[in-house]
Amino acid sequence: MSGGASALYPCTITHVRTRPSRYALRHRTYLWLIDPDAPPRLPRGLRALARFEARDHFGGTAPTVRAGLSRFLAARGVDLADGTVTMLTQARVLGHVFNPLTVYWCHRADGSPLCVVAEVHNTYGERHSYLLHPDRDGRAVTGKEFYVSPFFPVDGGYRMRLPEPGERLDLTVHLERAGGRPFTATVRGTRRPATPRALVRLALRHPLSTVAVSLAIRLHGIRLYLRGLPVQPRPHHRPQEGMQ
């Protein structure tokens, strides 16, 4: 298997709600760290286990993931030019993909940090991306602009910690609303070489991983609804500039 600095991260994703009642979920899966300009080239027999397609990101109409990212940034006055990108994402597995969060770490040609883009997908098939300028510790804040959970309205903001992964993957996203932090998500994992053997092991350990993530989110949503959490109306989603 070849392709840039690709790596696999077996990881644990946790969601903790503290209001209006406490509820936590924990899900194990694996994520890819890739260069979208040089995605991993898998042996023919394994290609169905990991595909990285432009249609799965941003507006889904750009010829490549890099082109979609560049178009999104250009619409906000950011020139990626000859810079480099590292992308943390779920791959398309056996024809299915669901990416609750994809993160892009963008660097200038000299290697210095340019920005970070956090691309969010909800279970309604909608997408929204946040342009971030984190500090040296990977911390950034931004207003919430996108309907994700049916139990939270579109208000408040996010406080994120998104350091670029190395040997460890360690991401945190807090939802902040008036009066506190009702929701926190974390992603924790350890880097593994992106070898065919490692991919097969993870695929066997987490079969249909993207389907499992999507089903887990829906199952926990049903549990929260049965606990009596009120569903917030979903506003009309208008695609962002550069995301069409």
Secondary structure by P-SEA (a helix, b strand, c coil): ccccccccccbbbbbbbcccbbbbbbbbbccccccccccccccccccccbbbbcccccccccccaaaaaaaaaaaaccccccbbbbbbcccccccbbbbcbbbbbbbcccccccbbbbbbbccccbbbbbbbbcccccccccccccccccccccccccbbbbcccccbbbbbbbbbccccccbbbbbbbbbbcccaaaaaaaaaaccaaaaaaaaaaaaaaaaaaaaccccccccbbbbccccc
